[in-house]
């Protein structure tokens, strides 16, 4: 099974690297600068689960991509999606399965329109990783998982075949028969955390310590959950209890990656993670006043940094 990993940054580099380490047939679609870095120093992963240096990992650049792959693993940011699609399009054949690891749902419509719904699986990952100054992939916490599945539910031969390969990567791969529910629940958590921490410019613990902080955090979670429920994906009780506990943990340093990107003056996924949720809430006539304010301030941030 030939696997094309689009990009070799923190997410693609980690999961693609672990697959390559396990013996899978992996090629990284990268830009010239990243290709030179990988050719020189290799793909280096620093991780609580064990460091590894993969010398000379297979790479390809967009202008040299000619043959279809069996699987395309897509882990770009939402604002890079259009460029990513144009770069990997030649790798998509009649039986190619695309596994996007982007947040939210908006990317599914874009991918469906370009490649056909039958080629686009559901997918999500959980990992805290970054590239350091040496351009090494650094896993910040032991947490790591990657789930994928058919969007209509159930299993299939292609899901079983992909899982057989992915499970060898030792990153807690799972083939989900309810991947859309999983994606919505991740979106609810991420949007609640991102909207709250970016709006308040503070981690969870600091927000909680302020008057009205707990009500604000739980109110944001309620708005996001109500939007998911209106779409037919109400968060399960166990999920809601777990997430409620996480965002009401006193002294918690937890923030969203969007908060960290905002603090660093980097682009943020305002439209994909927050704006699309507001739009879906409006369509379902679900009131989301907190979420709407969070989205407005993110758009102000984008306007000031020039997107």
Residue pairs with C-beta under 8 A, 6 or more apart in sequence:
1 24
1 25
1 70
1 71
1 161
1 162
1 165
2 25
2 27
2 69
2 70
2 71
3 16
3 19
3 24
3 25
3 26
3 27
3 69
3 70
3 71
3 72
3 73
3 165
4 27
4 28
4 29
4 60
4 69
4 71
4 72
4 73
4 88
4 91
5 12
5 15
5 16
5 19
5 26
5 27
5 28
5 29
5 73
5 75
6 12
6 29
6 72
6 73
6 74
6 75
6 76
6 84
6 87
6 88
7 13
7 28
7 29
7 30
7 34
7 75
7 76
7 84
8 16
8 17
8 28
8 30
8 34
8 38
8 43
8 57
8 59
9 75
9 131
9 137
10 129
10 130
10 131
10 137
10 138
11 75
11 101
11 125
11 127
11 129
12 28
12 73
12 75
12 76
13 28
13 43
13 45
13 129
13 131
13 137
14 45
14 47
14 127
14 129
14 137
14 139
14 144
14 171
15 73
15 75
15 101
15 125
15 127
15 146
15 169
15 171
16 26
16 28
16 73
17 43
17 45
17 52
17 54
17 57
17 137
18 45
18 169
18 170
18 171
19 26
19 165
19 166
19 168
19 169
20 26
20 43
20 54
20 57
20 58
21 52
21 54
21 169
22 168
22 169
22 170
23 168
24 165
24 168
24 169
26 57
26 58
27 58
27 59
27 60
27 69
28 34
28 38
28 43
28 57
28 58
28 59
28 60
29 59
29 60
29 61
29 62
29 65
29 87
29 88
29 91
30 38
30 59
30 60
30 61
31 61
32 61
34 59
34 135
35 59
35 61
37 135
38 56
38 57
38 59
39 56
39 59
41 53
41 134
41 135
41 136
42 53
42 54
42 55
42 56
42 57
43 53
43 54
43 57
43 137
44 51
44 52
44 53
44 54
44 134
44 136
44 137
45 51
45 52
45 53
45 54
45 136
45 137
45 138
45 139
46 132
46 136
46 137
46 138
46 139
47 137
47 138
47 139
48 139
48 141
48 142
49 139
49 142
49 144
49 170
62 86
62 87
62 88
62 90
65 87
65 88
65 90
65 91
66 90
67 90
67 91
68 90
68 91
68 92
68 93
68 94
68 95
68 96
69 91
69 92
69 93
69 96
70 95
70 96
70 97
71 96
71 97
71 98
71 99
71 162
72 88
72 91
72 92
72 96
72 97
72 98
72 99
73 99
73 101
74 84
74 88
74 98
74 99
74 100
74 101
74 102
75 100
75 101
75 102
75 125
76 83
76 84
76 102
77 102
77 267
77 269
78 102
78 103
78 104
78 106
78 107
78 269
78 271
78 272
78 273
79 267
79 269
79 272
81 102
81 107
81 110
82 110
85 110
85 111
85 114
89 114
89 115
92 98
92 115
92 119
96 115
96 119
97 119
97 121
97 158
97 162
98 111
98 115
98 119
98 120
98 121
99 121
99 123
99 148
99 162
100 107
100 108
100 111
100 120
100 121
100 123
101 123
101 124
101 125
101 146
102 272
103 186
103 187
103 190
103 269
103 272
103 273
104 187
104 191
104 269
104 272
104 273
104 276
104 277
105 183
105 184
105 187
105 276
106 271
106 272
106 276
107 272
108 120
108 122
108 151
111 119
111 120
112 120
117 151
120 151
121 148
121 149
121 150
121 151
121 159
121 179
122 148
122 149
122 150
122 151
122 176
122 179
122 180
122 182
122 183
123 146
123 147
123 148
123 149
123 179
123 183
124 146
124 147
124 148
124 179
124 182
124 183
124 186
125 144
125 145
125 146
125 147
126 143
126 144
126 145
126 186
127 139
127 143
127 144
127 145
127 171
128 139
128 140
128 141
128 143
129 137
129 138
129 139
129 140
130 137
130 138
130 140
131 137
131 138
132 138
144 171
144 172
145 171
145 172
145 173
145 174
146 166
146 169
146 171
146 172
146 173
146 174
147 173
147 174
147 175
147 176
147 179
147 182
148 159
148 162
148 166
148 173
148 174
148 175
148 176
148 179
149 155
149 159
149 175
149 176
149 177
149 178
149 179
149 182
150 156
150 159
150 177
150 179
151 179
151 180
153 177
153 178
153 179
153 180
154 177
155 175
155 177
159 175
160 175
162 175
163 173
163 174
163 175
166 173
167 173
176 182
180 233
181 233
181 236
184 228
184 231
184 233
184 235
185 228
185 233
185 235
185 236
185 239
187 224
187 228
187 273
187 277
188 221
188 224
188 225
188 227
188 228
188 235
188 243
189 239
189 243
189 246
190 256
190 273
191 224
191 273
191 274
191 277
191 291
192 217
192 220
192 221
192 224
192 243
192 247
193 204
193 247
193 254
193 255
193 256
194 256
194 257
194 258
194 259
194 273
194 274
194 294
195 220
195 224
195 274
195 290
195 291
195 294
195 295
196 204
196 207
196 216
196 217
196 220
196 247
196 294
197 203
197 204
197 207
197 254
197 255
197 256
197 258
197 259
198 256
198 258
198 259
198 262
198 268
198 294
198 297
198 298
198 301
199 290
199 293
199 294
199 297
200 206
200 207
200 210
200 216
201 259
201 263
203 252
203 253
203 254
203 255
203 259
204 217
204 246
204 247
204 248
204 249
204 252
204 253
204 254
204 255
205 249
205 250
205 251
205 252
205 253
205 254
207 213
207 216
207 217
208 214
208 217
208 248
208 249
208 250
208 252
209 250
214 248
216 290
217 247
217 248
218 244
218 247
218 248
219 290
220 290
220 291
220 294
221 240
221 243
221 244
221 247
223 281
223 286
223 287
223 288
223 289
223 290
223 291
224 277
224 288
224 291
225 234
225 235
225 240
226 281
226 286
226 288
227 277
227 280
227 281
227 284
227 286
227 288
227 291
228 234
228 235
229 235
230 280
230 281
230 284
230 286
231 280
231 284
235 243
246 252
246 254
247 254
258 268
258 269
258 273
261 267
261 268
262 268
262 298
262 301
265 305
267 302
267 305
267 307
268 298
268 301
268 302
270 295
270 298
270 299
270 301
270 302
274 291
274 294
274 295
274 298
275 295
275 298
275 299
277 288
277 291
278 288
278 291
278 292
278 295
281 287
281 288
281 291
